[in-house]
Amino acid sequence: MKKKICLIVILVLAVAVGWHLIRKNGSDKQIQIAYGQVTRGNIETIISSTGTLVAIGTVDVGTQVSGRIDKVLVDYNDIVKKDQVLAVLDTLLLSQSVKEAEANLHKMQALYEQAAFQYDRISNLFQQKLVSEQEYIDARTNKATSEVSLKQAQIALDKAVADYGYAIIRSPISGTVIDRVVEEGQTVAASFSTPTLFTIARDMTKMEIEALVDESDIGEIKTDQKVRFTVQSYQDKIFNGVVRQVRLQPQTVSNVVNYTVIVDADNHEQLLLPGMTATVDFIIDSRENVLIVPNSALKITPTEEMLAKAHQVRQAQMEQLPESVKTQFREQSPKPQSADQSPEELDKSTRPTPIWYVNESGQILMALVKTGLSDTKNTEILENPEIKEETKIIVSLIANGKNSVSNSSNNQQRGMGGPPPF
């Protein structure tokens, strides 16, 4: 009995609040009604963005020496190992440079040996005071100079040998060749900058998305947040990812400040390719197996006739309550809204949302519900004794003078136009 009394009190309170919050409509107009149902399902709030797919661990392979490309040993999409030979430059001039450096080293070696012999001889004579001090100093300086020249020749030889080795282009990592910009016979010049010959991706089974997020939304993006995205090549397939990093350096695009968010994505199916444009949805919050209603059902402005008839039904239920419950209801009943105070001026945090539904007797009534998550189509409603799964609700109410039905969504049930059944 107590449970039934509480339920009736809630119903009466709902009509009382609706009676004071909603302005009057013309009661002489016919109305067009579309019905829907309360359903149970999943709902989530998301932030949408776009980004570009990039291969993880991409390395540009260049050359440190100039020359003509003699051989190209790999092609696009080839899988290579670390230190594998990718290309070979013409080594004719480089080998001659090595031989020239070797010859110069032998020459400097001979000159050093001669200077050392002269120094030893002059040093003995100087100790016997048979030569002047100036001759001794000259011999010592000549030996030191020859020693420096010998070291420079050795360095030149080492450089020539290294340049010869650089003519063989090797892969610095194991991975997949995703770009090749040279052909056999092409000449490359490394005088001012290192030219790129190949681009190698370390692991094509993993990709990352560089997504731009507006400054108004970046506060909702967190590390390890789940991400859902699609690409144009596979529009019917949904890929999943995880936020790895939110970069702090801003970018201004069309006077809008954006931040780069890095998303890790799995690519074991090898469907994702570098450079693809991804439409990214960052999942901010989600609920599973909750009661949801179309957003339009929470924006219904009832007619005066609907309010009056719903009030009559509640009054009839009120009469069945004990006098003590009636007194309690009067004390808790909300005060009427003043004429110069709009609904927007009321504290929305303390005011639930009205929803109009059809009870088992076919009567149109109003219930007050608290809402949860909302997306572009549906809103979560919290448990309410009046509103349950499959409850018939009004999702569209148009006063247009026509006896017709509005089709506002694919899953709505149609109801007959004209005055609603009570």
Helices and strands as residue ranges (DSSP letters): H 2-21, E 31-37, E 39-62, E 67-72, E 79-80, E 85-89, H 92-127, H 133-166, E 168-170, E 175-180, E 187-188, E 196-214, G 218-220, E 226-231, E 234-253, E 256-266, E 277-294, G 295-298, H 304-319, H 323-332, G 343-345, G 348-350, E 353-358, E 364-369, E 371-374, E 378-381, E 392-399, E 413-414
